[in-house]
Structures are given as C-alpha cells and as structure tokens.
Amino acid sequence: MDFSELDDFDRKILNVLGEDGRISIADLARRIGLSKSPTQTRLRRLESAGIITGYRALIDPIRLGLDHVAFVEVKLEDTREAALSKFNAAVARIPEIEQAHMMASHFDYLLKVRTRSMSAYRQVLGEKISSLPHVSATSTYVAMQAVKEDAGLAPV
C-alpha cells in the first residue's frame, strides 16, 4: 500500500492521529465522518500495511534537562555501500543521536545530537561520533533555540 492507494478517509485518519495518537476509535470515527467499525478496519489496514508504524508519547527533552542540541556535519573517508552500511549501523546504537540524515552536499551526513550540556556533547563527539566507522572530519553547529520542532507530518 502506498500514498496513491489512500482515499480521503485514510488521509483523514492519518491527519487526526498525527495530532492525537491517543484518540479513541469512537472519537476518531466521529472526526472523520465514518462509523466505528469501518474506521477500526481502516486503522488496522493502515497499521498492517506499515503506513502507521507505531504510537509513542511526545516527551519534552528540555524538562528532562536535555537542552543542548548540536548539528554535526560528518564527512566520511569511504562512501562505498559497505562503509555506509557500517556507519549507519553504528549511528543507530548511539542514543544521543536523535536524527541522522545522509546528505547530497559537501559533507555526507547531518546528525542531530541532544545532550545535557556542552561538556556532555564534547564527550559524545570525542568518544562516540569521532570513532564511528570511516569518519574523516566533523563540524559542529550548536542550536541556540528551537523555533519549531514538530514530530508529526504535514497534513497528508
């Protein structure tokens, strides 16, 4: 199942769940204009097709003291598929890395790293990121303020 196979009701379900993943089936059905049973059937189909991959709580990292955010450009010394796979697997094991994106740029990856402080970040950079497979150089940009952080998608 892909985007072209979604109808208006499927899109409405995704948009509502993107705003409130804890909404009851009855309330979801009411919001999209269907009865409860077909809404539940559609929801199960979206889940089994892998369009809805899970549900989670959105946690405020600032309230947990994780207010230091750095974006790290990473250049690799080797960009063949085996090296990329090894790098990707190693990045996935570092909990401080919130996001990792392969880039079409003068660098290879952009990482979003969240820690408690600059000193904690320096430790992550020195002990974890710099020792990732095939890393040849990094550049760090520290965020001063998050203007917009939205974990959801734009309307479908």
C-alpha positions, 0 to 999 in steps of 0.5 A, spaced: 500 500 500 502 506 498 500 514 498 496 513 491 492 507 494 489 512 500 482 515 499 480 521 503 478 517 509 485 514 510 488 521 509 483 523 514 485 518 519 492 519 518 491 527 519 487 526 526 492 521 529 498 525 527 495 530 532 492 525 537 495 518 537 491 517 543 484 518 540 479 513 541 476 509 535 469 512 537 472 519 537 476 518 531 470 515 527 466 521 529 472 526 526 472 523 520 465 522 518 465 514 518 462 509 523 466 505 528 467 499 525 469 501 518 474 506 521 477 500 526 478 496 519 481 502 516 486 503 522 488 496 522 489 496 514 493 502 515 497 499 521 498 492 517 500 495 511 506 499 515 503 506 513 502 507 521 508 504 524 507 505 531 504 510 537 509 513 542 508 519 547 511 526 545 516 527 551 519 534 552 527 533 552 528 540 555 524 538 562 528 532 562 534 537 562 536 535 555 537 542 552 543 542 548 542 540 541 548 540 536 548 539 528 554 535 526 556 535 519 560 528 518 564 527 512 566 520 511 573 517 508 569 511 504 562 512 501 562 505 498 555 501 500 559 497 505 562 503 509 555 506 509 552 500 511 557 500 517 556 507 519 549 507 519 549 501 523 553 504 528 549 511 528 543 507 530 546 504 537 548 511 539 542 514 543 544 521 543 543 521 536 536 523 535 536 524 527 541 522 522 540 524 515 545 522 509 546 528 505 547 530 497 552 536 499 559 537 501 559 533 507 555 526 507 551 526 513 547 531 518 546 528 525 542 531 530 545 530 537 541 532 544 545 532 550 545 535 557 550 540 556 556 542 552 561 538 556 556 532 555 556 533 547 564 534 547 564 527 550 559 524 545 563 527 539 570 525 542 568 518 544 562 516 540 561 520 533 569 521 532 570 513 532 564 511 528 566 507 522 570 511 516 569 518 519 574 523 516 572 530 519 566 533 523 563 540 524 559 542 529 553 547 529 550 548 536 542 550 536 541 556 540 533 555 540 528 551 537 523 555 533 519 549 531 520 542 532 514 538 530 514 530 530 508 529 526 507 530 518 504 535 514 497 534 513 497 528 508 
